[in-house]
């Protein structure tokens, strides 16, 4: 159910395959192509690894992604898939990365490490076939990490707003090292983008603009006030920002 139908129904939220271009898939094209429900990329920052891209997790999981290079070098083998599951009784090795809300739900984790980045995919039920793992690894190694979205707003839409999450992200990240903070800011941005993908359906649209704000275009035959939309979006993002959602700002 999309954003407009949920607003109309008064429902509160609980907390086509893209071709591989020469530059590689974007993170969201990658997630869509391989039908991943929980996916993240760790990027190396000096002697640490942290989320740079996140899909299907929450703010606590992003914050808990800070890990050392020693951990990864002692836990996974490079350039091959590493498996963790409740069935194999080794899931505790990676459960530290998940929030309390997710710890009880995640049962299988697959990890691929290469090019100073780590791909983590998590599943609540058995993911089944292993046939596509070579393709997933290839797409991951060739991913265009700078590209997020290409959609543009319809300038004739009845309601257009720019959502600024920078203050909310800054509050969530606190006093972390500047280099780590810069990388993790992108993880919060991609997780916000992922949340909006489940809410905003055509003909409404959204994209990340040059200022790294999220520009949202709403098309609806019913009257939706700016105030109603802001409250709904802030409630929808509480899973990511908690009380810092009050710091999300909007321009029209």
C-alpha positions in Angstrom: 0.0 0.0 0.0 1.5 3.4 -1.1 1.8 6.6 0.8 -1.4 8.3 -0.4 -3.6 5.3 0.2 -2.1 4.9 3.7 -2.7 8.5 4.5 -6.3 8.3 3.2 -6.9 5.1 5.2 -5.4 6.7 8.3 -2.9 3.8 8.7 0.2 4.3 10.9 3.4 2.6 9.8 5.3 0.1 12.0 8.4 1.2 13.1 12.0 -4.1 -14.0 15.4 -5.2 -13.5 17.9 -2.5 -14.6 20.6 -3.5 -17.1 24.2 -3.4 -16.0 25.6 -0.2 -17.5 29.3 0.3 -18.2 29.6 2.1 -14.9 27.7 -0.6 -13.1 24.4 -0.7 -11.2 23.5 1.8 -8.6 22.9 0.5 -5.1 19.1 0.6 -5.6 19.3 -1.0 -9.0 21.4 -3.7 -7.4 18.9 -4.3 -4.6 16.0 -4.4 -7.1 17.7 -6.7 -9.6 18.6 -9.3 -6.9 15.3 -8.9 -4.9 17.1 -8.2 -1.6 15.1 -7.3 1.4 17.9 -6.5 3.8 21.2 -5.3 2.2 24.1 -3.1 3.2 27.6 -2.1 2.1 30.4 -1.6 4.5 33.1 0.8 3.4 36.6 0.9 4.8 37.6 4.1 6.7 41.2 3.9 7.9 41.2 0.8 10.2 37.4 0.7 10.5 34.5 -0.5 8.4 31.1 1.2 8.5 27.8 1.2 6.5 28.0 3.5 3.5 24.7 2.2 1.9 21.8 0.6 3.7 18.5 -1.0 2.6 15.8 -2.6 4.8 17.4 -1.9 8.2 17.0 0.8 10.8 18.9 3.6 12.4 20.3 1.5 15.3 21.7 -1.1 12.8 23.4 1.7 10.8 25.0 3.0 14.0 26.1 -0.5 15.1 27.9 -1.1 11.8 31.1 0.4 13.1 33.6 -2.5 13.1 37.4 -3.0 12.8 39.4 -4.2 9.9 40.8 -6.9 12.3 37.3 -8.2 12.8 36.7 -8.7 9.1 40.1 -10.1 8.3 39.6 -12.6 11.1 36.0 -13.5 10.3 35.5 -13.7 6.5 37.6 -14.8 3.5 38.0 -12.2 0.7 36.5 -12.6 -2.7 34.2 -15.5 -1.7 30.8 -15.9 -0.1 30.8 -16.4 3.7 27.7 -17.9 5.3 26.2 -17.4 8.8 22.9 -18.9 10.0 21.0 -20.2 13.0 21.1 -23.7 11.3 24.9 -23.6 11.3 25.0 -22.1 14.8 27.4 -19.4 13.8 25.0 -16.5 13.4 26.1 -14.9 16.7 29.3 -13.9 14.9 27.5 -11.2 13.0 24.4 -10.5 15.2 26.3 -7.6 16.8 25.4 -5.5 13.7 21.7 -5.8 14.0 19.4 -3.8 16.3 17.3 -5.5 19.0 14.3 -5.3 16.7 16.1 -7.3 14.0 18.2 -9.7 16.0 15.3 -12.1 16.6 14.1 -11.9 13.0 17.3 -12.5 11.0 18.2 -16.1 10.5 20.6 -16.2 7.5 23.4 -13.8 6.5 25.6 -13.9 3.4 28.7 -11.8 3.2 31.1 -11.0 0.4 34.2 -9.0 0.9 36.2 -7.3 -1.9 37.8 -4.0 -3.0 37.9 -2.7 0.6 34.1 -3.0 0.8 31.9 -5.7 2.4 28.5 -6.7 1.1 26.1 -8.0 3.8 22.7 -9.5 2.8 20.4 -10.7 5.6 17.3 -12.9 5.4 14.5 -13.8 7.8 13.8 -17.1 6.1 16.0 -19.5 4.1 17.1 -17.7 0.9 17.1 -20.9 -1.0 18.9 -21.1 -4.4 22.6 -20.3 -4.6 22.6 -20.0 -8.4 22.8 -16.2 -8.6 25.7 -15.6 -6.1 28.3 -15.3 -8.8 26.2 -12.6 -10.6 25.5 -10.8 -7.3 29.3 -10.7 -6.5 30.1 -9.5 -10.0 27.5 -6.8 -9.8 28.7 -5.8 -6.3 32.3 -5.4 -7.5 31.2 -3.3 -10.4 28.6 -1.2 -8.6 28.4 2.6 -9.1 28.4 3.7 -5.5 27.9 7.4 -6.3 24.6 6.9 -8.1 21.4 6.8 -6.1 18.4 7.9 -8.2 17.5 9.4 -11.5 13.9 10.2 -11.2 12.8 13.8 -11.4 9.8 15.5 -10.0 6.8 16.5 -12.1 6.8 20.4 -12.0 3.0 20.3 -12.5 2.4 18.3 -9.4 -0.2 19.6 -6.9 2.4 19.4 -4.0 6.2 19.5 -4.2 8.4 19.6 -1.2 12.1 19.3 -0.4 12.9 17.2 2.7 16.1 18.0 4.5 17.4 15.2 6.8 20.8 16.7 7.5 20.2 17.9 11.1 18.4 14.6 11.9 21.4 12.6 10.6 23.9 14.8 12.5 21.9 14.3 15.7 21.8 10.5 15.2 25.6 10.3 14.5 26.6 12.5 17.4 30.4 13.1 17.9 31.8 10.4 15.7 35.1 10.8 13.8 34.5 13.2 10.8 35.6 10.7 8.2 33.4 7.9 9.6 30.5 10.4 10.0 30.7 11.4 6.3 30.4 7.8 5.1 27.6 6.9 7.5 25.6 10.0 6.5 25.2 8.3 3.1 23.9 5.2 4.8 21.2 7.2 6.6 20.4 8.9 3.3 20.0 5.6 1.4 18.0 4.0 4.2 15.6 7.0 4.1 15.4 6.6 0.3 14.6 2.9 0.8 11.8 3.8 3.3 10.3 6.2 0.9 10.4 3.7 -2.0 7.8 1.6 0.0 5.5 4.6 0.4 5.6 6.7 -2.7 4.1 5.2 -5.9 3.6 6.6 -9.4 2.4 9.1 -10.5 4.0 10.6 -7.3 7.8 10.5 -7.3 10.9 11.6 -5.4 14.6 11.9 -6.0 17.8 13.0 -4.2 18.7 16.4 -5.6 22.2 18.1 -5.9 22.1 19.3 -2.3 21.4 15.8 -1.1 18.0 16.8 0.0 15.0 14.6 -1.0 12.6 16.3 -3.4 9.1 14.8 -3.3 6.3 15.3 -5.8 2.8 14.3 -4.7 0.0 13.6 -7.2 -3.4 13.1 -5.7 -7.0 13.8 -6.5 -7.8 14.2 -2.8 -6.7 17.2 -0.8 -3.6 16.4 1.4 -2.4 19.3 3.5 1.3 20.0 4.0 0.9 19.5 7.7 -0.6 16.1 7.3 2.1 15.0 4.9 4.9 16.2 7.2 3.5 14.4 10.2 3.1 11.2 8.2 6.6 11.3 6.8 8.1 12.0 10.2 6.2 9.0 11.7 7.3 6.8 8.8 11.0 7.6 9.4 11.0 7.1 13.2 12.4 3.6 12.7 15.5 5.4 11.3 15.8 8.6 13.3 13.8 8.0 16.5 13.3 11.3 18.3 15.6 13.1 15.8 12.7 13.1 13.3 11.7 16.4 14.8 14.8 17.8 13.2 13.7 16.9 9.7 12.7 20.1 7.8 10.7 20.8 4.7 10.7 23.5 2.0 7.9 24.1 -0.5 
